[in-house]
Amino acid sequence: MSEFTVKATVISRYAFTTVSCTMVNSGSEAREGVFEMQIPAAAFISNFTMSIGNKTYYGEVTGERKEKQENGYETFKASVFIPRKMQANFLLHYEELLQRRLGKYEYTVSIRPQQLNSGIVSLEVPPLRNSKHKGNGKVEGDVSPPPSTVIGHTKTLAKVTFSPNVVEQTKIARNGILGDFIVRYDILNGYFVHYFAPTDLPPLPKNVVFVLDSSASMVGTKLRQTKEALFTILQDLRPEDHFNIIGFSNRIKVWQQDRLVPVTPNNIRDAKKYIHNMSPTGGTNINSALQTGAKLLNDYIAQNDIDARSVSLIIFLTDGRPTVGETQSSKILSNTKDAIRDKFCLFTIGIGNDVDYRLLERMALENCGMTRHFQEDEDAASLLKGFYDEIGTPLLSDIRVDYPEDDVEQVTQNFFPNYFNGSEIIIAGKLINRTSDSLHVEVTASNSKKYILLKTDVAIDLPSKNDITAVPGLEDGKGDQNYIERAWSYLTIKELLNSRLKSDDNQEKEYLMEKAKSMALTYNFVTPFTFLKMREAGLHSEPPPEELIRPSTDGIGEKLQSLQGHKAPPGIRRQQDTQRIKISKTSADGDPHFVIDFPSSKFSVCFNIDGEPGDILRLVSDHKESGVTVNGQLIGAPAPPNGHKKHRTYFNTITILSNKPQRSYLEITPTRIILDDGERLILSCDRSAVVRSSSLEVSVSANSNITVTIRDTISFVILIHHYKKPAPYQKDHLGFYISNSKGLSSDSHGLLGQFLNHEVKLLQESLNTSHQQVGQNQTEALKTNLTNTLKVKGRLVPVVWKQRRIYNGQQEVDCWFAKNNADKLIDGSYKDYLASHPFDTGTASEMINSL
């Protein structure tokens, strides 16, 4: 071997790998050269060519069936006779979609040339390229690696780590950021891929049953490593989790009969003792072990008032095949599915070479779980712990991603029972409406206390922005295909393989196989149903004789995607978002201008508060009765030219607190919303969303308004005011409107709250003209009369007639205006309504006493 080169290009998680190898026969007679390459189990080979002397052979993917040996290796192998004093060149291409595990994407390439070589001679990490860098793939100027890249290599091992911080990520990626929720997207030439990986969410409680093989074959290293891993895993259980342990061989031994126990120091100590005392003996009764575990978990769920959004799961570990009780795989599968009944997920782990990996894989697939297979000579303890870490922190349940049904087709699985911390949900599909400039996406999910609906419109790129024809090493690929389309086809084929593996119907299996094969032929992928046939370039002759070229592709492309889900029926019909705002005049908006509507008196009252920047005003204070408080914080801006004010003030933060039935708060600014009810959630104001918990609902209409509903009896609407080109005296700010005050008590107070359950009288005798008069005469008379008076709680308040614009100027309000910071209109002076901090809940009675 004179040269061996690997070139990898990763575009938005989709990895293209090109392996080039040159072998020289310097001997005096023809000799066999063997090109062998271990490739990732989940990858598909997409091209293979080789040149021997002056002849070039290319691999053609065909759908002809060939008996395959199930040897479990993912090795590509081609052997060829090289004439004396000549050389052979091999060029292999393969593709894979990298999976996110524990927050990282790992791209691994195994370089194991069979001949002695000089080790890794050079390693180059070029700069990141985006759509601006086209043509020959070369970038002028800077050729250094991307920021936050660490490169280290020895003669035999190289490791490149790329860890961009948030600032660096925003420079290199386009995101739809929904607060803590991030939907990344790629759309091009009629295809889309969406990646959903929320972070920083509180974990869901778990109900977990560990089912562990303790048969005789587990003796020695396997059982010791299993015990080591379980000791660490038990230590990582959270206080809100519940668990139990089952050991099985011929007999089934349950640690705690008929129950799951909470995580306490004593229970963890006793569980460790139980595992420590497990000894290997007897055969392997897989069927009974799973039946016992499923019954235990089902009974616990049915008989206990468990958290509706907790996640239940079985973690099953074995090193062998069924030898006791039911031993037929098909029967074990159907029994397990019947016992679990889609109530929870099953995760399976196989250790060693004797395990029935196909059985474990299918059991996990059929029951929304994942599977792992570890070799006995590996560090199984750390690998087991690593697998548990992947599934040990569920963050969301029942995640569903929807698109308008008349906009998309052939969408991959879009419903996922669970989302685990550090993983990623990926959905791909085809666009029907190729002329639209955006695609509407809705994501629904539940976390431990809240139901969440997120809406966004994703911009659709112009054509040929993300094609792969300019990617080095891929120039000979199909130029009309882009990586997004290939990622869609990759995912679709994987799902067809998945469905076929789960099916018991021979006719359905045949249909799924033909469908997968047809797509694999279209995209030139080597899959379990297609293989490579070598042809000489320029000739349409039969392939070379078998003894000359023998490419072997056994086992390649068979590994399935980790996070299991299924397709849900289309959930969105195209429709305009209907704003659920109930128009209300009672508000504090602008600089800040206050309006109070008195429907029974058929008039409105208005006033201004000339506060100072930084002041926090109590708007509603009903902490003692309904438990609700609303505070608004002011920011300053210069006064407009020729104005009578020294400066302007606006609300830039509205804080809503509620302490019934449990404490929660919302902090709203023009850009983001923080919701904290013991668990913190951040939403962005530029994405539509709905979050619902037992007593609170927050509905965001992107860049427009936020509606907050408390216990269905109190509703506030916060308007978002954004200026595209603000003058110096204009600042992005908020307006606060009360749309439903039924749930607020008669004792509620605050600048707005004190008027919600009180009437104000207009003293008619003070008017120069009868109040009963209507039309223009009355209005003019009222406007010119400076002695109009309101009676409020026994106080006489001089007022003048004014017109106010509210709702971004969309509505005009006629109102009686009280001057001098609402002197005599409000209880006390406006300074009595200053809160010490945004979360200050000074009660109404305390305030009245102080006044």
JOPE-V362830 format. One record per backbone hydrogen bond with DSSP energy under -1.0 kcal/mol. NH is the residue of the N-H (numbers start at 1). CO is the residue of the C=O. If there is no record, write none. Layout:
NH CO
NH CO
//
This chain:
2 22
3 22
5 20
7 18
9 16
11 14
14 11
15 96
16 9
17 94
18 7
19 92
20 5
21 90
22 3
23 88
25 86
31 82
33 80
35 78
37 76
39 74
43 40
44 95
46 93
47 93
49 91
50 57
51 89
52 55
53 87
55 52
57 50
58 535
59 48
60 533
62 531
71 69
76 37
77 552
78 35
80 33
82 31
85 25
86 83
88 23
89 51
90 21
91 49
92 19
93 47
94 17
95 44
96 15
98 13
101 104
103 422
104 101
120 155
133 130
137 134
150 161
152 159
154 157
159 152
161 150
163 148
169 165
170 166
172 168
173 169
176 183
178 181
180 682
181 178
183 176
184 195
186 193
188 191
191 188
192 429
193 186
194 427
195 184
196 425
197 182
199 180
204 394
207 311
208 242
209 313
210 244
211 315
212 246
213 317
214 248
216 282
218 215
219 216
223 218
224 220
225 221
226 222
227 223
228 224
229 225
230 226
231 227
232 228
233 229
234 230
235 231
236 232
237 234
241 238
242 206
243 261
244 208
246 210
247 253
248 212
249 251
253 247
255 245
259 256
261 243
263 241
268 264
269 265
270 266
271 267
272 268
273 269
274 270
275 271
276 272
277 273
278 275
281 214
285 249
286 284
289 285
290 286
291 287
292 288
293 289
294 290
295 291
296 292
297 293
298 294
299 295
300 296
301 297
302 298
303 299
304 300
306 304
310 307
311 205
313 207
314 345
315 209
316 347
317 211
318 349
323 284
324 284
332 328
333 329
334 330
335 331
336 332
337 333
338 334
339 335
340 336
341 337
343 340
345 312
346 367
347 314
348 370
349 316
350 372
351 318
352 374
356 320
357 355
360 356
361 357
362 358
363 359
364 360
365 361
366 362
369 364
372 348
374 350
378 375
380 378
383 379
384 380
385 381
386 382
387 383
388 384
389 385
390 386
391 387
392 388
395 419
396 419
397 446
398 417
399 416
400 444
401 414
402 442
405 572
407 404
409 430
412 428
415 566
416 399
419 396
421 393
423 420
425 196
427 194
429 192
430 409
431 190
432 407
434 432
439 458
441 456
442 402
443 454
444 400
445 452
446 397
447 450
451 692
452 445
453 690
454 443
455 688
456 441
458 439
460 437
471 468
474 471
477 474
481 478
486 482
487 483
488 484
489 485
490 486
491 487
492 488
493 489
494 490
495 491
496 492
497 493
498 494
499 495
500 496
501 497
502 498
503 499
509 505
510 506
511 507
512 508
513 509
514 510
515 511
516 512
517 513
518 514
519 515
520 516
521 517
522 518
523 519
525 520
526 45
530 527
531 62
533 60
535 58
537 56
539 536
548 545
549 545
550 79
552 77
556 553
558 555
559 41
566 415
587 595
588 736
589 593
593 589
594 607
595 587
596 605
598 603
602 598
603 598
605 596
606 816
607 594
609 592
611 609
614 634
615 612
617 632
618 833
619 630
620 630
621 749
622 628
627 622
628 622
629 657
630 620
631 655
632 617
633 653
634 615
635 650
637 648
643 640
648 637
650 635
652 633
653 633
654 668
655 631
656 666
657 629
658 664
659 627
664 658
665 676
666 656
667 674
668 654
669 672
673 683
674 667
675 681
676 665
677 679
681 675
683 673
685 671
687 684
689 700
690 453
691 698
692 451
693 696
697 709
698 691
699 707
700 689
701 705
703 685
704 701
705 701
706 718
707 699
708 716
709 697
710 714
711 695
713 710
714 710
715 740
716 708
717 737
718 706
719 735
720 704
721 733
730 727
733 721
734 651
735 719
736 588
737 717
738 586
739 715
740 715
743 713
744 741
748 745
749 621
751 618
752 619
753 619
754 750
755 752
756 753
758 755
761 791
763 789
766 763
767 764
773 770
779 775
780 776
781 777
782 778
783 779
784 780
785 781
790 797
791 761
792 795
795 792
797 790
799 788
800 817
802 815
804 813
806 811
810 807
811 806
813 804
815 802
816 604
817 800
818 606
823 819
826 822
832 829
833 830
834 831
835 616
840 837
847 843
848 844
849 845
850 846
851 847
//
